[in-house]
């Protein structure tokens, strides 16, 4: 997934993170902080990353690397599918460093989790979906002017990272529209996501599903066939596409 590539670009080493927050050069203030930072960068699984990043924040309250630690925690909870903590720590990151690209991604993770956890008959459905839309739109705007989170990135790498973030924001908007059953809006959002970043095959599955829900069955089948026939696609995504295509074909035949 693109976000994991981005995380590696951010946290590959201490040197890779030296220009993180809005062009300001953060610096460790002691060897012990350097050791804590390296432990955070070297953590291999979500639980270890959360523990190491929290240790850094607790032992070095004035660390210049607070936004980076909060990003690592937010991303780790997101990978654990822990929506509550993803939202909590994502909000802390947005507050700590609102104009950075990683805070933009935190907004996207919050928006995505709000969309995924909001049900049709929730009493606060529109409040949560409205908040998700606001955060996703903010992320699109922040990414446009955000500085590189790693000065070693080439312009091409940075452009790819920004496109990936923007596409994820459009996906979040498509998800909120789907929860609202506003399928034309969902279709438009997923198309924008795919046009922005055509490397994300899962977006086409979401688009095909939305087209099917909008009774655009021929469009859905054509979209899903692109994934099914494309070489090198994750087998799990291909299986989802086949299942969605089967549903579209059945619904078309039932008309």
Secondary structure, DSSP 8 states (H G I E B T S, - for coil): -HHHHHHHHHHS-TGGGSEEETTEE----SHHHHHHHHHHHH--SHHHHHHHHHHHHHH-TT-TTHHHHHHHHHHHHHHTT-HHHHHHHHHHHHHHSTTSHHHHHHHHHHHHHHHHH--TT-TTHHHHHHHHHHHHHHHHHHHHH---SSTTS-HHHHHHHHHHHHHHHHHHHHHHHHHTT-HHHHHHHHHHHHHH-TT-HHHHHHHHHHHHHTT-HHHHHHHHHHHHH-TT--HHHHHHHHHHHHHHHHHHHT-
